[in-house]
């Protein structure tokens, strides 16, 4: 498989639309685009999936390690029919949309992802108010690569880590003199892949956590097709290089509870046939949206997955464990408050059912949720304290957690990496339990080594066998293997 990374000069330059246009141009040129996203984002990949009809892989070197991002991307192309393997004209081409600006980020970056995959970078530039200066920008980004400080985990794992800016896509450039002037201003060794003219149909609505999801506000098919008309699919294919293959065996990884792959080792997790595998109920509706494709795959490899929609009125299905992923429970607080699933979940959790809630899941597991308008809604009440929404985000970073003891998703001493991005805060006493003391009464599964967690020092509020974190974890952490193992133990009974 060949690949390239679309790196922006900054956030908001139109990388998502550029990725869709390049993918469409590659397809029309006879290639098979494989979508992916650098960084921990859930939303941009949903637009890739809506436009291309296949899941878009999350490639985050902090959470997955170099081996993990390589394996994850190669797995995405495993079912691609290659008419002539090894021929760049017919091989699959991975189109990896970057995060923020090319070199932005401390735990990981778009540049780090390109170095980990050993593929070139095509720079996405907002050219709406520039022409020759786009050439100077591209040259500067290429030359800065020699000064870029890549994360240590990438430098240590890659023999020759490099960031090679080989081309440009000009966003918001008008066809004709404007686009021609940009193309002529590029240095000879930086290829012109084309431009995306400004168009209202290419604007994606946004909200507090980013763009709206791809199934809510997809970029119109006709708009993508029109944008692709001015992108050179063959030039994109020529710019792509072979994606570095993973070298470690499936299931191997780094120590410290971070497996370093997208499918970590079994850790005693279940498997086998459907008849003797545990069932994990996974919330999936407008309130619970944020699940990585690799997480769905890992759960299905180890267990029977039963989706349910709490915000739509579904009750909790028969199951041996529950996963409440992140999403937008604040937008569906009234529906969740009256959902039979939360009351059933509270009863089952008290009986020892293993439950994992991440971010939005933590919010639903708490006693109450107060919106920015001041409306308070009762939630499941499994975990103490209440959640309050705010107008500005409260945390946005990659995180590292250290397990303080054996639990549903981690063994004592394990370090799990993930990310957090939320506009809410959790506080004991927020839901009327003012007598609850964080030190005396609350139990936390993790100390926070990096990030904010629930209270700045700790994450993973625990009650019974339920844990709620602000951190989102990738299956590379081993968290979901351990959740399934807990489900298997629960299913077998005492």
Secondary structure, DSSP 4 states (H G I P E B T S, - for coil): -EEEEEEESSTTS-HHHHHHHHHHHHHHTT-EEEEEEESS-SHHHHHHHHHHSS--EEE-HHHHHHHHHHHHHHHHTTT---TTTT-TTTSEEEEEEEEEETT--SS--HHHHHHHHT-EEEEEEE-TT-SHHHHHHHHHHHHHGGG----HHHHHH-TT----EEEEEEETPPTTHHHHHHHHHS-TTSEEEEEE---GGGPPPEETTEEPPTTTSPPPHHHHHHHHTTB-HHHHHHH-EEPPPP-SPTT---STT---SSS---TT---S-GGGS-EEEEE-SSSEEE--HHHHHHHHHHSEEEEE-GGGTPPPPS-SEEEE-EE-GGGGHHHHHT-HHHHHHHHHHHTT-EEEEETHHHHHHSSEEE-TTS-EEE---SSSSEEEE-SS-SEEEEEEEEESS--SS--TT-EEEEEEEESEEEETTTTS-TT--TTTT-EEEEEEEES-TTTSSEEEEEETTEEEES-EE-GGGSHHHHHHHHHHHHHH--
